[in-house]
Amino acid sequence: MKVRRRRFIVVTLSGPADGEFSLNDLAGSAGRLDILCRCVGAALLISHGIRRDSEVHLLILKDPERPRLISIYGDRVRSLNPDERSTASLLRIALSSREEKETTPGITIRNIGLEQLIHTLQGTNIFLLEEKGDNAWDTIPHTTGEEFTFILGARDDIPPALRDKCLDFHAVPISISPLSLQSEQCITIIHNILDRLSTC
């Protein structure tokens, strides 16, 4: 099994919609931006390197009428380090832009929602992480294709309305543990599954 592309979509209802936040209070005034930073690290960083076959999309829906999407591409990103503060600085640069553009190498900002994003991913395997989904350890190995997209909430399961939109695009609900895990832990476990399958 060869996985050519891994894509993680992390949805948050509380993250900052602009760059007006302090790097010294990521868990408070920045709306738990620390969680998003850890998800970025889990999705893209390996020991002494970056996963070039991976990308992560942070969808901030604090204002549903004004969605903000930060996309980070492993094959193009620069200056991505393991610490949350430096990652938050890159995200703040993106959120400070009022234009849809690449704000630093490999990082873009767009004003689109989940439905628009998923619509661009047709033809890929789309999975929705939730605690009551099918067993990921059974489902993922029996999926064909080279592109895998995983949608998860930054703190909780995806809200029902957004979940319905995912199912409309044939997303498969999966669970990776009987326990409630942190978002970045879920991403790490998914990488582990795919890494092992890719080397078989």
C-alpha beads as a LAMMPS data file, in Angstrom:
LAMMPS data file: protein, C-alpha beads

200 atoms
199 bonds

1 atom types
1 bond types

-500.0 500.0 xlo xhi
-500.0 500.0 ylo yhi
-500.0 500.0 zlo zhi

Masses

1 110.0

Atoms # bond

1 1 1 0.000 0.000 0.000
2 1 1 1.456 3.359 -1.052
3 1 1 0.050 6.546 0.498
4 1 1 0.987 9.513 -1.671
5 1 1 -0.723 12.278 0.281
6 1 1 -2.007 12.696 3.849
7 1 1 -4.293 15.552 4.654
8 1 1 -5.656 16.633 8.046
9 1 1 -8.523 19.091 8.455
10 1 1 -8.770 20.367 12.035
11 1 1 -11.978 22.250 12.851
12 1 1 -12.238 24.671 15.756
13 1 1 -15.144 26.832 16.907
14 1 1 -13.059 28.949 19.257
15 1 1 -9.778 29.817 17.516
16 1 1 -8.883 33.424 16.675
17 1 1 -10.323 34.870 13.465
18 1 1 -7.569 37.471 13.151
19 1 1 -4.016 38.120 14.313
20 1 1 -4.965 40.174 17.363
21 1 1 -3.765 37.812 20.072
22 1 1 -0.786 37.476 22.365
23 1 1 1.846 34.804 21.817
24 1 1 2.150 34.673 25.606
25 1 1 -1.427 33.426 26.128
26 1 1 -2.141 30.822 23.455
27 1 1 -4.431 28.808 25.727
28 1 1 -6.468 31.831 26.808
29 1 1 -6.947 34.962 24.756
30 1 1 -5.971 33.113 21.569
31 1 1 -8.914 30.708 21.900
32 1 1 -6.854 27.541 22.537
33 1 1 -4.536 28.201 19.638
34 1 1 -2.102 25.969 21.505
35 1 1 -4.186 22.962 20.430
36 1 1 -3.953 23.963 16.775
37 1 1 -0.193 24.446 17.103
38 1 1 0.206 20.956 18.509
39 1 1 -1.907 19.566 15.666
40 1 1 0.383 21.260 13.157
41 1 1 3.404 19.686 14.808
42 1 1 1.822 16.232 14.912
43 1 1 0.743 16.451 11.269
44 1 1 3.991 17.714 9.783
45 1 1 6.996 17.209 12.052
46 1 1 9.205 14.164 12.402
47 1 1 12.577 13.852 14.099
48 1 1 14.957 16.262 12.332
49 1 1 12.568 16.862 9.463
50 1 1 9.144 17.509 7.970
51 1 1 6.678 15.108 6.393
52 1 1 6.755 16.243 2.781
53 1 1 3.751 14.078 1.897
54 1 1 1.467 15.716 4.470
55 1 1 -0.590 18.873 4.811
56 1 1 -2.790 20.301 7.539
57 1 1 -5.749 22.665 7.226
58 1 1 -6.886 24.634 10.270
59 1 1 -10.510 25.700 9.832
60 1 1 -11.476 28.427 12.296
61 1 1 -15.241 28.871 12.635
62 1 1 -15.451 31.261 15.563
63 1 1 -17.666 33.368 13.301
64 1 1 -19.547 30.902 11.033
65 1 1 -20.259 33.733 8.602
66 1 1 -16.550 34.479 8.318
67 1 1 -14.643 31.197 8.182
68 1 1 -10.861 31.340 8.064
69 1 1 -8.766 28.520 6.683
70 1 1 -5.028 28.248 7.240
71 1 1 -3.365 25.591 5.090
72 1 1 0.171 24.367 5.714
73 1 1 1.899 22.165 3.135
74 1 1 4.772 19.968 4.234
75 1 1 6.505 20.009 0.854
76 1 1 6.736 23.810 0.813
77 1 1 6.677 25.115 4.380
78 1 1 9.759 26.808 5.832
79 1 1 10.786 27.793 9.370
80 1 1 8.426 25.319 11.039
81 1 1 9.824 24.374 14.452
82 1 1 8.589 22.069 17.238
83 1 1 7.747 24.806 19.751
84 1 1 4.182 26.124 19.923
85 1 1 5.183 29.777 20.120
86 1 1 7.020 29.873 16.789
87 1 1 4.182 27.958 15.118
88 1 1 1.677 30.403 16.596
89 1 1 3.736 33.254 15.165
90 1 1 3.378 31.796 11.662
91 1 1 -0.363 31.373 12.194
92 1 1 -0.674 34.944 13.454
93 1 1 0.989 36.239 10.281
94 1 1 -1.572 34.299 8.237
95 1 1 -4.547 35.483 10.288
96 1 1 -3.362 39.088 10.087
97 1 1 -3.793 39.064 6.311
98 1 1 -7.046 40.369 4.877
99 1 1 -6.188 38.920 1.495
100 1 1 -6.344 35.293 0.426
101 1 1 -2.704 34.509 -0.259
102 1 1 0.454 32.661 0.736
103 1 1 1.605 34.568 3.802
104 1 1 4.884 32.698 4.346
105 1 1 6.366 29.841 2.282
106 1 1 3.971 26.891 2.343
107 1 1 1.279 28.623 4.417
108 1 1 -1.876 30.107 2.885
109 1 1 -4.949 31.855 4.264
110 1 1 -8.390 31.605 2.650
111 1 1 -11.894 32.602 3.668
112 1 1 -13.735 29.382 2.899
113 1 1 -15.732 26.913 4.959
114 1 1 -15.710 23.143 5.357
115 1 1 -18.095 22.394 2.508
116 1 1 -16.054 24.408 0.013
117 1 1 -12.837 22.773 1.178
118 1 1 -14.178 19.225 0.977
119 1 1 -15.595 19.943 -2.470
120 1 1 -12.027 20.418 -3.731
121 1 1 -11.035 17.000 -2.375
122 1 1 -13.337 14.803 -4.428
123 1 1 -11.625 11.597 -5.471
124 1 1 -9.729 11.224 -2.211
125 1 1 -10.514 8.934 0.719
126 1 1 -12.238 11.081 3.347
127 1 1 -12.554 9.980 6.959
128 1 1 -14.342 11.680 9.842
129 1 1 -12.831 11.045 13.261
130 1 1 -15.369 10.516 16.026
131 1 1 -15.510 8.353 19.109
132 1 1 -18.342 6.134 17.853
133 1 1 -17.006 5.568 14.343
134 1 1 -15.817 2.309 12.801
135 1 1 -12.524 0.892 14.027
136 1 1 -9.802 2.781 12.137
137 1 1 -7.384 -0.122 12.523
138 1 1 -9.767 -2.263 10.439
139 1 1 -11.081 0.396 8.053
140 1 1 -7.967 2.230 6.843
141 1 1 -5.954 -0.870 5.794
142 1 1 -8.832 -2.003 3.572
143 1 1 -9.121 1.338 1.771
144 1 1 -7.635 1.678 -1.692
145 1 1 -6.143 4.843 -3.135
146 1 1 -3.148 7.071 -2.540
147 1 1 -4.708 10.160 -0.950
148 1 1 -6.204 10.162 2.540
149 1 1 -8.055 13.038 4.186
150 1 1 -8.956 13.051 7.891
151 1 1 -11.388 15.527 9.458
152 1 1 -11.388 16.057 13.212
153 1 1 -12.422 18.578 15.826
154 1 1 -9.798 20.541 17.723
155 1 1 -11.417 19.819 21.097
156 1 1 -14.549 17.725 20.560
157 1 1 -16.319 15.795 17.843
158 1 1 -17.449 17.769 14.797
159 1 1 -20.797 19.568 15.466
160 1 1 -23.860 17.761 13.994
161 1 1 -24.482 20.244 11.160
162 1 1 -20.875 20.003 9.977
163 1 1 -20.903 16.252 10.442
164 1 1 -23.870 15.993 8.088
165 1 1 -21.961 17.975 5.464
166 1 1 -19.034 15.573 5.769
167 1 1 -21.333 12.584 5.324
168 1 1 -22.854 14.230 2.242
169 1 1 -19.378 13.997 0.722
170 1 1 -19.175 10.293 1.683
171 1 1 -16.813 10.750 4.607
172 1 1 -16.406 7.509 6.548
173 1 1 -16.725 7.886 10.358
174 1 1 -13.833 6.160 12.121
175 1 1 -12.581 5.859 15.687
176 1 1 -8.993 5.187 16.690
177 1 1 -9.525 4.477 20.373
178 1 1 -12.265 3.614 22.872
179 1 1 -10.902 6.508 24.926
180 1 1 -11.325 10.234 24.328
181 1 1 -7.939 11.335 22.993
182 1 1 -6.442 14.737 22.314
183 1 1 -6.533 15.904 18.714
184 1 1 -2.773 15.816 18.189
185 1 1 -2.677 12.272 19.598
186 1 1 -5.250 11.196 17.021
187 1 1 -3.096 12.618 14.227
188 1 1 -0.007 10.819 15.524
189 1 1 -1.844 7.490 15.651
190 1 1 -3.161 7.936 12.110
191 1 1 0.374 8.593 10.891
192 1 1 1.479 5.421 12.652
193 1 1 -1.179 3.362 10.874
194 1 1 -0.292 4.807 7.477
195 1 1 3.463 4.573 8.062
196 1 1 3.180 0.877 8.800
197 1 1 0.931 0.235 5.812
198 1 1 3.234 2.192 3.508
199 1 1 6.210 0.026 4.436
200 1 1 4.418 -3.303 3.965

Bonds

1 1 1 2
2 1 2 3
3 1 3 4
4 1 4 5
5 1 5 6
6 1 6 7
7 1 7 8
8 1 8 9
9 1 9 10
10 1 10 11
11 1 11 12
12 1 12 13
13 1 13 14
14 1 14 15
15 1 15 16
16 1 16 17
17 1 17 18
18 1 18 19
19 1 19 20
20 1 20 21
21 1 21 22
22 1 22 23
23 1 23 24
24 1 24 25
25 1 25 26
26 1 26 27
27 1 27 28
28 1 28 29
29 1 29 30
30 1 30 31
31 1 31 32
32 1 32 33
33 1 33 34
34 1 34 35
35 1 35 36
36 1 36 37
37 1 37 38
38 1 38 39
39 1 39 40
40 1 40 41
41 1 41 42
42 1 42 43
43 1 43 44
44 1 44 45
45 1 45 46
46 1 46 47
47 1 47 48
48 1 48 49
49 1 49 50
50 1 50 51
51 1 51 52
52 1 52 53
53 1 53 54
54 1 54 55
55 1 55 56
56 1 56 57
57 1 57 58
58 1 58 59
59 1 59 60
60 1 60 61
61 1 61 62
62 1 62 63
63 1 63 64
64 1 64 65
65 1 65 66
66 1 66 67
67 1 67 68
68 1 68 69
69 1 69 70
70 1 70 71
71 1 71 72
72 1 72 73
73 1 73 74
74 1 74 75
75 1 75 76
76 1 76 77
77 1 77 78
78 1 78 79
79 1 79 80
80 1 80 81
81 1 81 82
82 1 82 83
83 1 83 84
84 1 84 85
85 1 85 86
86 1 86 87
87 1 87 88
88 1 88 89
89 1 89 90
90 1 90 91
91 1 91 92
92 1 92 93
93 1 93 94
94 1 94 95
95 1 95 96
96 1 96 97
97 1 97 98
98 1 98 99
99 1 99 100
100 1 100 101
101 1 101 102
102 1 102 103
103 1 103 104
104 1 104 105
105 1 105 106
106 1 106 107
107 1 107 108
108 1 108 109
109 1 109 110
110 1 110 111
111 1 111 112
112 1 112 113
113 1 113 114
114 1 114 115
115 1 115 116
116 1 116 117
117 1 117 118
118 1 118 119
119 1 119 120
120 1 120 121
121 1 121 122
122 1 122 123
123 1 123 124
124 1 124 125
125 1 125 126
126 1 126 127
127 1 127 128
128 1 128 129
129 1 129 130
130 1 130 131
131 1 131 132
132 1 132 133
133 1 133 134
134 1 134 135
135 1 135 136
136 1 136 137
137 1 137 138
138 1 138 139
139 1 139 140
140 1 140 141
141 1 141 142
142 1 142 143
143 1 143 144
144 1 144 145
145 1 145 146
146 1 146 147
147 1 147 148
148 1 148 149
149 1 149 150
150 1 150 151
151 1 151 152
152 1 152 153
153 1 153 154
154 1 154 155
155 1 155 156
156 1 156 157
157 1 157 158
158 1 158 159
159 1 159 160
160 1 160 161
161 1 161 162
162 1 162 163
163 1 163 164
164 1 164 165
165 1 165 166
166 1 166 167
167 1 167 168
168 1 168 169
169 1 169 170
170 1 170 171
171 1 171 172
172 1 172 173
173 1 173 174
174 1 174 175
175 1 175 176
176 1 176 177
177 1 177 178
178 1 178 179
179 1 179 180
180 1 180 181
181 1 181 182
182 1 182 183
183 1 183 184
184 1 184 185
185 1 185 186
186 1 186 187
187 1 187 188
188 1 188 189
189 1 189 190
190 1 190 191
191 1 191 192
192 1 192 193
193 1 193 194
194 1 194 195
195 1 195 196
196 1 196 197
197 1 197 198
198 1 198 199
199 1 199 200
